[in-house]
Amino acid sequence: MDTIEVRKVESRRDKNIFLTFPWRIYRGDPLWVPPLLPERKKVIDPQRGKFFKDGYAELFIAWKNGRPVGTISCSEDQSATRSRGFGECLVGFFECVEDDAVAEALFKQAEGWAREHHLLRLLGTYNLDREESRGILVEGRDRPPAVYCGHGAPYYPEFFERHGFTKFGGDGVAYAVDLNLNRPEVQHMLRLADRIRQRKQNIRVRGANLADIDGEIDRIVQLQNRGLAHMADFTPYTRAAVEAMVLPMLDVVDPELVLFAEVDGQPAGWFPAIPNLNEIFIHLNGLRYPWDYLRLIKYSRYKTKSIAIKSVVVPPEYWDTGVGVLLFDEMARRAVAKGYQWADMSLTGEDNQDTGPLALRMGAKIYKRYRFYEKPLKH
């Protein structure tokens, strides 16, 4: 009889199996972008991972007849616990062979871990990071994901729903925007932006000042928390969370494409774009082996065709001022001047009242949808 056992990751060998298990699931999948293993090793390391500044986690591997067949992480973000007044178990790094019994074993392990730590629900997926590869892909399998977005086996949503999980909040959606300035939708937006500039000269849009990165991070924390507080079940961003999102990209970011809006000198919006590095990463095999670094050298001068816009934040008090339109206008002009052909906008909540209408006004199309799941626990 087949036996399934879920065991905690403890040894160096266990960690290697945990991190490389996705290669078993996505072998031959042309849409999968292998994660960079050196970076993933940092994420799960309590000494180096940003999550562990205010949280704790354990990793698990499911084994069947001596072979690894699934992985899952269980964690508590203690800053979120303080904010909400109750604790929740964040599940992440969920990968599983197409075997319902394996999925059930992984979920039971997560439930037991959550009860052990007095947490009231399971929530996910989050890979020890509020931005990286969050959610379960439920729609959009015609192109690879953009940087910071994940992939997933098509049977994953069914596993979650079959085992008592329900949809949590609005889906995270990824928009694709054609950066052709001659399109009618874009031309309309450019004309509208010109009118706003003439009427409201107290609005300024600027690029990032990397010489004042600490000050810029302070402004981002403020804008994220002011601009997203209206969303259901919002958890305030900590400085550590924003640093984890921003600092890894400093070596590749173009500060002219990280836009800040100011009204009368006060922060009023944040609109950052980075090269869509997944166009490169998809060729690197996650830097799993030494010879994969030769591929990195080969692609080091590759110019990506797209940019990825990872946040569109305008506090509600500025929604009707034209700030959002000016940010979109300036980004489109600058990106086209630099030769980019299209822009990914991800992830934004499907219930985001500001981003969605602006994106659609530019002719954007939803090309991927990620779902978040919850499961309340009885104690």
N, C-alpha and C positions, 0 to 999 in steps of 0.2 A: 504493500500500500504506500502511495506517495505521502511524504510528510513535509509539512511546511513549518519552518521555524524562523522567527524574527529575532535577530540578535543585534545588540548595541555595537556600534563601531568603536573599537578600542585601539587596535594595533595600526602600525603604519601600513601594513598590507590591507587591512580592512578599509582604511581611508582611500587607498588606491583603487580598490574594487568599487567602493561607493562612487568615487568621482568618475571612473571610466565606464560605469555600467551603461550610461546612455548610448555608448557605441554599440551595445548589443541590441538596443531597441531600434535605432535609426540607421542601421547598416543598410546602405542602398537607397536611402531616402534623399532625393536631390534637393529638398527644401530645408533640410536640417543644417543649422550652422553650429558646428561643434564649439562648445564653450572653451575659452582659453584656460587650460589646466593650471598654469601658474597663478592666475587670478583666482580661480575657484579654490585653490589650496589656501590662499589668504582668507577668503570669505569664511571658510569653516574652521579656521585656526583661532581659538580663543585669545591668543596673544596678539593677533594681527587683524582679525576681522572687526569691522566697525560695529557690527551688531552687538558684539559682546561688551561694548562700553556701557550698555544699559540693558542687557538681556542675557539669557543663557539658553543653551540648546543641546540636544543630543541627536545623534544620527543613527539610523537603523538600516540593516540589510535583511531582506527576506531570502531564505535559503530553501531549496527544494531538492531533495536527493543529492545534497552536497554541492549544488550549483546556485549561484546568486540569481534571483529571479525578480527582485524589486528593491527599491530604496524609498526612504521617507525621512524627513527631518521633523522634529518637534521642538518648538521653542516658545519662550515667553518674552515679549517686548515689555519690559517693566515700566518704560515711560508711558506706553499706551495703557497699562494697568492703572497707573496713577491718574491718568487723564480720565479714564472711563469709570474708575471705581470698582472694577472687577477685572479678573484675569482671563485671558483666552490663550488657547494653544494654537499657534500658527504652524500649519503643516506646509512643507515645501519639499523640494527635490524629489517630487513624486514621479517615479518611473516604474513601470511594471510590465511584465510580459502579458500577453493576452490570455489571462487565466483569472477568473473571478475569485477563486479561492485565495490566490496570492493577494489581490487587492483587499479582500476582506481581512486577511491576516495583518496587513499593513495598517488598515484603518483601526482594527481592534488594538493594535499596539499604541497607536496615537491616542485612542480613547483612554486606555489604561494609564498612559503617561500623563495625560491631562488631569485625570482624577487624582493621581498621585500628587500632583502639584496644585490641586485645588483650583483648577481652571474650569470655567463654566461652559465653554464651547470650543469646537474645532473651527478654524477659519483658514482659508487659503485659496490658492497656493501662493506662498511667499518664500523665496529661497534665501532667507536670512538677509533680505534687502527689500526696501519698499519699492524699488524701481526695477531691479533686474529680473527679467523673465517671470513676471508675476501673472497669476491667473492661468486658467486652462483654456487652450485654444478650442473654440467651438465653431468658428466660421472663418474661412479664408485659407485655402490650400492651393492657390494658383501662383504664389511667388514666395521666396524666403522672407522671414521676418527681418525687420530693421534692427539695428543695434539696440540692445537693452530689452528687446522683446523675445519671447520664447517660442518654441514649437511644441508639439505634443502628438502622441498617438491618437488616431481618430476614435478609439474606444475609451479614452479616459473620461469624457463627460458621463458616459453611461455608467462607468464604475462608481463615480461619486453619487450620482442620482439613485442608483440601485441600493446604495448602502446608507441611505437616510440623510444625505446632504441636500440642501436646497440652495437656490440662487441667493446670493448675498449682495444687496445693493444693485446698482446699475452695472452692466457689462463695461469693461474697458474696451474702447474701440480705437482702431488705427485708421487714419485717413490717408489717402494718397492724393497729392495735389500736383497737377501738371503745371510746371513753371513756364508756360508759354504766355508772355505778356500780351500777345495779340488776341488771346481768347476773349470773347465778349464778357464773360463773368469777371475776368481780371481787369479788363479795361474799365468796367463799371466801378470796380473797387478803387482803381487808381484815380479816377475822376472824383469819386467821393472823398478820397483822402486829400486831394488838392483843395477841395472846398473846406474841409475841416481845418487844414493848415491856415487858410486865409482867415477863418472865423476865430480860431482858438490858438493864438500864438503863444500861449503859456504852456503848451504841451511840447515836450522835447523827447526825441528818441535818440539814444546813443548806444554805441557799442560798449563792451565790457572793458573795464580798466584793470588789467591783470596786475599792475603795480600795486593796486589796493585790493588784493584778493580777499583779505580778511573783511574789509568793509563791504565788498560785494556779497560775500557769503552772509553777512549780517542782513543785508537788504533782501537777499533771496529768502532767508528764514522768515523775515517779516512778511514778505509778499505771499509766500506759500501759505502761511497761517491766516493772513487776512483774506486772501483770495479764494481759499478753499473751505473756509470754516462753515459756509452755508450748506455744504454737502452732507448727506446723511451719514451718520456714524463717523464723522471726520476725526482723525487722530492728529493732534498737533505735531508738526515736524520739529525735531530737535536739531541743534547745530550739527551733532554727529551724523544724523541722517542726511543732512544736506551736504556735508563734507564728503560722505561716502558717494553721493551722486555726482558731485562737482569735481573733486580733486583728481580722480583717475583720468579725467579727460583734458587736463591742462596741457599735456604734451601735444595733443592733436587739435585742440580747439582753435578756431579762427575767431579772435575777439570781435571782429567786425560783424559776426553772425550771432553773437550773444547779445541780444538787445534788451535794454532797459528803457522804460518810459517814465518820464517825470512830469508832474503837474505842479507848477509853481515851485519847482525844485524838490518836490517830495516824491519818493518812489510810488509809481502808479501802475507798473506792469513789468512783467519779465517774460521774454520770448527767446529761449536759447536754441540754436541749431548747431549740430556737429556733423562732420562727414559721416555718412552711413557706413561705418567700418565693417558691417557684416558683409558688404560686397568683397571685402578682403578676407575676413575671417573664415568665410565659407571654403576657402582654398587652403587653409592652414592646418587642418586636422587637429585643432585645439592645441597645437604645439606639444602633442603627446610624446613624440619621439625626437631625439636630437636632430635628425635629418629634416624634420619639419621646419626648423629654423632657416633652412635654405629657401624654403618657400616664402618665408617672411622677407628675406632679402629680395627675392624676385618681385614681390608685390609692394615693396616699401615705397615705390614711387608711383604706385597706381593712383590715379585720380578718380574718386568715386563719382558716379553719375547722379547720386542723390544725397540729400541732407536729411537728417533726422531731427525733428523738433520735439523735444522731450517734455516740454512744459509750456503751457499757455496760461498765464496767471494774470488776471486783472481783478483787483478787489471790487466788490459790488458797487461801491460808491462811485466808481469810474466807468461803470458799464455803459452809461448813456452819454459819455463825454466824447467819444470818438477815439479813445486811447487804443482800443483793440484794432480798429481799422487802420490806424497809423502804424501799429506794430506789424500787421500783416503786409501792408503796403511796402514798408521799408525792407522787410525780410525778402519779399518777392523781388524787389529791385536789386538788392545786394546779391542775392543768390544767383539770379540770372546773369548779372555782370561777371560773376565768378565761374560761369559755365555749367552750373548745375541744371539738370533737366527735370527733376521732380523732387518733391518733398514728402517725407513720411511725417505724420503728426501722430504721436503715440506716447503713452496711452492716455486717452482722456475719457472721463466717464460719459456714458451715453446720456446721463441726466445733467451734464454740465451746461448751464443755461447761456454761457457766453461763448465758449469755444465752438460748439457744434454749429450754431447759426452762421458764425463768421466763416468757418471752413466751408460750409455748403454754399455760402455766397460766392466763394472763389471757385466753385465747381468741384470741390473735393468729393471723393467717393470713399465710403467705408470698405476697406479691403481685408481687415481682420477684426475678429471679435474674441475677447477673452472673458471668461466667466469666473467669478469668485463664489466660493461655496462656504456654507456654514452648517454646523450640526450642534445644536444645544445638547448638553449632557445632563443627565440626572445623577444626583449625588445622594 
